[in-house]
Amino acid sequence: MQDSELQRLVADIKAGRCALILGPEVFSIDGQGIQAYVRTQLSERFGEQIAAYYERDGFFLLKNPEDKPEMQDELQHLYKSLRPAEDLLRQIVEVPFSLVLSVNPDTWLRDLSFHYGLPNRFAWFDPRKQEDLDVPDGSEAEGRALRERIPLYYNLCGSVDRLSTLLLDYDDLYRLLEGMLGAPKLPEKLLARLKDTTSYLFLGFQFDRWHTQLLLRLLDVKNAARRFAIQSPVPREKDTEAFIISQFRIKFLGEEADVLRRVHAAFAAASLLRPVDESGAPARSEVTAYLQKGNLEKALARLQDTAKGTAVADTATLLSSQYQLWLAEKNKGILDTRDIALQFNQLTDRILQAAKQL
């Protein structure tokens, strides 16, 4: 990547107009991409229940569809028990990206952000239901300082937090694409953000998969001014690369181009990285662990218990009252459905900030 291209990419990140897209090979375990690793583990565990495995696309054909829930449960367990190298995760969290999309079902970025005391928004696409999305405003007009901008981490292909969204076979894939193309479709707020995106940065993608190429169209990639991709460690045919360059005008930077490291260094030099808190206070860790699970009641109980006799005690009491009010209005149906997620996330942010003071 030339210096001028790097400068434009950094400028787009600052302006909230860059989308980082994480593919199935972005993280690795034991020398294998995450997706390939978990598929290998599933093949060994459920070998007798699998009729075929289509390695090119990464999907199984099951002998008995009734075995799928058990495999989804194992897939969830695998993702929750794995932890890729933190260096790459930390770089992504620290660089002030406003939008990070992933085709993987993990929650690692959300979890690490909470661990570091950083507010964030996390959501995923579920083809079975339409959900309102609390998308933080990425513009400077909001008045939020760049380092404090709240990022959106969005999983395009489900989440380990909801078993029914995990992809194992072509039926799951078709249901996902049907939901994206028909109803419920990707959230309008997300599509609106993508229309304003001027730079795409792809990490860990295999562009020779047909469903990946369809995804590129859904994300409106061609309308962006800049599109960069790091070479996947998986060999790619030359005609595939030529097709991707022709159709989507993506510039491949090669295996040695460590773009993310250079972007991270540029923000570090300007003192614009998100400030991470590594104090690791046990009580704060417990509070953030509850926040990761969306359990505000237990997070607040732990916060109040720890804050007794400290300067945070009054804040904890106030937050508890605000939560009880939110819960009562939600249960009575007083709150507009569009406000439920917004107020929930605002409470989460405030609890997180209070926990940082423990």
C-alpha positions in Angstrom: 0.0 0.0 0.0 1.4 3.4 -1.0 1.6 6.1 1.6 -1.1 8.2 -0.1 -3.5 5.2 0.0 -2.7 4.7 3.7 -3.4 8.4 4.4 -6.8 8.2 2.6 -7.7 5.1 4.5 -6.7 6.7 7.9 -8.8 9.8 6.9 -11.8 7.6 6.2 -11.5 5.8 9.5 -11.3 9.2 11.3 -14.4 10.4 9.5 -16.3 7.2 10.3 -16.5 6.2 6.6 -14.4 3.0 6.6 -15.8 -0.5 7.1 -13.5 -3.3 8.2 -14.7 -6.7 7.0 -13.4 -9.8 8.7 -13.4 -13.1 6.8 -13.2 -16.8 7.9 -9.4 -16.9 7.8 -8.7 -13.7 9.7 -7.8 -15.6 13.0 -5.9 -18.8 13.2 -5.6 -21.7 15.6 -2.7 -24.2 15.3 -1.8 -22.9 11.9 -5.4 -23.2 10.6 -8.0 -20.5 9.9 -10.7 -20.5 12.6 -13.4 -21.8 10.2 -11.2 -24.6 8.9 -10.2 -25.5 12.4 -13.7 -25.8 13.9 -14.9 -27.7 10.8 -12.1 -30.2 11.3 -13.1 -30.6 14.9 -16.7 -31.1 14.0 -15.7 -33.7 11.3 -13.8 -35.7 13.9 -16.5 -35.4 16.5 -19.5 -36.2 14.2 -17.9 -38.2 11.5 -20.5 -40.9 11.5 -23.3 -38.4 11.3 -21.9 -36.5 8.3 -22.7 -37.6 4.8 -20.3 -35.2 3.1 -18.3 -32.1 3.7 -17.9 -29.5 0.9 -14.5 -28.0 1.8 -14.6 -25.3 -0.9 -17.7 -23.7 0.7 -17.2 -24.9 4.2 -20.6 -26.7 4.6 -21.7 -30.1 5.7 -24.4 -32.5 4.5 -25.9 -34.4 7.4 -27.3 -37.9 7.2 -30.0 -36.9 9.7 -31.2 -33.3 10.0 -32.1 -34.1 13.6 -28.4 -34.1 14.5 -28.0 -30.4 13.6 -28.9 -29.0 17.1 -26.2 -31.2 18.7 -23.6 -30.0 16.1 -24.7 -26.4 16.6 -24.2 -26.8 20.3 -20.7 -28.2 19.8 -19.9 -25.4 17.3 -21.0 -22.9 20.0 -18.8 -24.6 22.6 -15.8 -24.6 20.2 -16.0 -20.9 19.5 -16.5 -20.0 23.2 -13.6 -22.1 24.3 -11.2 -20.8 21.6 -9.2 -17.6 21.9 -7.1 -16.4 19.0 -3.9 -14.3 19.4 -4.9 -11.1 21.2 -2.5 -8.9 19.3 -4.7 -8.7 16.2 -7.9 -8.4 18.2 -6.4 -5.6 20.3 -5.3 -3.7 17.2 -8.8 -3.8 15.8 -10.3 -2.7 19.1 -7.8 0.2 19.6 -8.1 1.6 16.1 -11.2 3.8 16.1 -13.1 1.9 13.4 -16.8 2.9 13.6 -18.0 -0.2 11.8 -16.6 -3.8 11.8 -18.5 -6.5 10.0 -17.7 -10.2 10.3 -18.8 -13.4 8.6 -17.8 -15.3 11.7 -20.2 -16.0 14.7 -17.7 -15.2 17.5 -18.1 -12.4 20.1 -14.4 -11.8 20.6 -14.3 -8.1 19.7 -17.3 -7.4 22.0 -15.7 -9.4 24.8 -12.3 -7.8 24.5 -13.8 -4.3 24.3 -15.7 -4.9 27.6 -12.6 -6.3 29.2 -10.7 -3.1 28.3 -13.6 -1.0 29.6 -14.6 0.3 26.1 -18.3 0.8 25.2 -19.4 -0.9 22.0 -22.5 -2.1 20.1 -22.7 -5.7 19.1 -25.5 -7.3 17.0 -25.9 -10.0 14.4 -28.2 -10.8 11.5 -31.0 -13.4 12.2 -32.9 -14.4 9.0 -35.8 -15.5 11.2 -36.6 -12.1 12.8 -36.3 -8.4 12.2 -34.5 -6.4 14.9 -34.1 -2.7 15.3 -30.4 -1.8 15.3 -28.9 0.8 17.6 -26.2 2.1 15.2 -23.9 4.7 16.8 -23.5 7.9 14.7 -20.1 7.6 13.1 -19.9 11.3 12.1 -18.0 14.0 14.0 -21.3 16.0 14.0 -22.4 14.0 16.9 -19.7 15.8 18.9 -18.1 12.6 20.3 -14.4 12.6 20.4 -12.7 10.2 17.9 -11.2 8.0 20.6 -14.5 7.8 22.4 -16.6 6.9 19.3 -18.7 3.8 20.0 -18.0 1.1 17.4 -20.6 -1.3 15.9 -19.5 -4.9 15.7 -21.9 -6.7 13.4 -21.9 -10.4 12.6 -23.4 -11.0 9.2 -23.7 -14.8 9.7 -25.2 -15.2 13.1 -23.8 -15.4 16.6 -22.7 -18.0 19.1 -25.2 -16.3 21.4 -28.0 -17.8 19.4 -27.7 -21.4 18.3 -30.3 -21.2 15.6 -28.3 -18.7 13.6 -25.1 -20.8 13.3 -24.4 -22.0 9.8 -23.6 -25.7 9.2 -25.1 -26.7 5.9 -26.5 -25.2 2.7 -30.0 -25.0 4.1 -28.6 -22.6 6.7 -26.8 -20.6 4.0 -29.9 -20.4 1.8 -32.0 -19.3 4.7 -29.4 -16.6 5.5 -29.3 -15.3 1.9 -33.0 -15.4 1.6 -33.4 -13.3 4.7 -30.8 -10.8 3.4 -32.4 -10.5 -0.1 -36.0 -10.7 1.0 -37.4 -10.3 4.5 -36.3 -9.3 7.1 -33.3 -7.9 5.1 -30.2 -6.3 6.6 -31.1 -3.4 9.0 -31.9 -0.2 7.2 -29.6 1.8 9.6 -26.7 -0.6 8.7 -27.5 -0.3 4.9 -27.6 3.5 5.3 -24.2 3.5 7.0 -22.7 1.3 4.2 -24.0 3.8 1.5 -21.8 6.4 3.2 -18.8 4.1 3.3 -15.9 5.2 1.1 -13.3 2.6 2.1 -13.5 -1.2 2.6 -10.7 -3.2 4.2 -11.0 -7.0 3.9 -9.0 -9.3 6.2 -9.0 -13.1 5.9 -11.3 -13.6 2.9 -11.5 -16.3 0.3 -13.1 -14.5 -2.6 -13.5 -17.6 -4.8 -16.6 -18.7 -2.8 -19.8 -17.8 -4.7 -21.6 -16.7 -1.6 -18.8 -14.4 -0.7 -19.2 -12.7 -4.1 -22.9 -12.4 -3.5 -22.2 -10.8 -0.1 -19.9 -8.2 -1.8 -22.9 -7.2 -3.9 -25.2 -7.0 -0.9 -22.7 -4.7 0.9 -22.6 -2.3 -2.1 -18.8 -2.6 -2.3 -18.6 -1.3 -5.8 -19.8 2.1 -4.8 -16.9 2.7 -2.4 -13.9 4.8 -3.5 -11.3 2.4 -2.0 -11.3 -1.4 -1.6 -8.3 -3.2 -0.2 -7.8 -6.9 0.7 -5.0 -8.7 2.4 -4.1 -11.9 0.6 -5.6 -14.9 2.2 -3.1 -17.7 3.2 -5.4 -20.0 1.2 -4.1 -20.3 -2.4 -6.3 -18.5 -4.9 -6.6 -19.2 -8.6 -5.4 -16.4 -10.9 -8.7 -16.2 -12.9 -10.6 -15.8 -9.6 -8.4 -12.8 -8.7 -8.8 -11.3 -12.1 -12.6 -11.7 -11.8 -12.7 -10.0 -8.4 -10.5 -7.2 -9.6 -12.7 -6.7 -12.6 -16.1 -7.0 -10.9 -15.4 -5.3 -7.6 -12.2 -3.4 -8.2 -10.6 -4.8 -5.0 -6.9 -4.2 -4.7 -5.0 -7.2 -3.3 -2.1 -6.1 -1.2 -0.2 -9.5 -0.9 0.6 -11.7 2.0 3.3 -9.5 3.4 1.3 -6.2 3.4 0.6 -5.7 7.1 -1.9 -2.9 6.6 -3.6 -3.1 9.9 -0.3 -2.7 11.7 0.5 0.4 9.7 -3.0 1.9 10.3 -2.6 1.1 14.0 0.9 2.8 14.0 -0.5 5.9 12.3 -3.2 6.3 15.0 -0.7 5.6 17.8 1.6 8.3 16.4 -1.3 10.8 16.5 -2.3 9.6 20.0 -5.8 8.7 18.6 -6.0 5.0 19.6 -8.9 4.1 21.9 -7.6 4.1 25.5 -7.7 0.6 26.9 -7.8 0.0 30.7 -5.8 -3.1 31.7 -6.0 -2.6 35.5 -7.9 -5.9 35.7 -9.7 -5.2 39.0 -11.5 -8.4 39.9 -14.8 -6.7 40.7 -14.7 -4.8 37.4 -14.0 -8.0 35.6 -17.1 -9.6 37.1 -19.3 -6.6 36.2 -18.1 -6.6 32.6 -18.6 -10.3 32.4 -22.3 -9.8 33.2 -22.5 -7.0 30.7 -21.1 -9.3 28.0 -24.0 -11.6 28.7 -26.5 -8.7 28.6 -27.3 -9.3 32.3 -27.6 -5.8 33.6 -29.4 -6.9 36.9 -26.4 -8.9 38.0 -23.9 -6.4 36.8 -25.6 -3.7 38.8 -25.8 -5.9 41.9 -22.1 -6.6 41.7 -21.4 -2.9 41.1 -23.5 -1.8 44.1 -21.9 -4.4 46.4 -18.4 -3.4 45.5 -19.1 0.4 45.5 -20.3 0.5 49.1 -18.4 3.2 51.0 -16.8 4.6 47.9 -17.3 7.6 45.6 -19.1 5.3 43.1 -21.8 4.3 45.6 -24.3 7.1 44.6 -23.7 6.5 40.9 -24.4 2.7 41.4 -27.6 3.5 43.2 -28.8 5.9 40.6 -28.0 3.4 37.8 -30.0 0.7 39.6 -33.0 3.0 39.8 -32.7 3.9 36.1 -32.6 0.2 35.3 -35.6 -0.6 37.4 -37.5 2.2 35.7 -36.5 1.0 32.2 -37.5 -2.6 33.1 -40.9 -1.5 34.4 -41.7 0.6 31.4 -40.5 -2.2 29.1 -42.6 -4.9 30.8 -45.7 -2.6 30.7 -45.2 -1.9 27.0 -44.8 1.8 27.6 -41.5 2.1 25.7 -41.4 2.3 22.0 -39.7 -0.8 20.7 -37.1 1.4 19.0 -36.2 2.9 22.3 -35.7 -0.4 24.2 -32.3 -1.3 22.7 -31.2 2.3 22.7 -31.9 2.8 26.5 -30.5 -0.6 27.3 -27.2 0.2 25.5 -27.0 3.6 27.2 -27.4 1.9 30.6 -24.7 -0.6 29.7 -22.3 2.3 28.8 -23.0 4.0 32.1 -22.5 0.8 34.1 -19.2 0.2 32.2 -17.9 3.7 32.9 -18.8 3.3 36.7 -17.1 -0.1 36.8 -13.9 1.5 35.5 -13.8 3.6 38.7 -13.8 0.6 41.0 
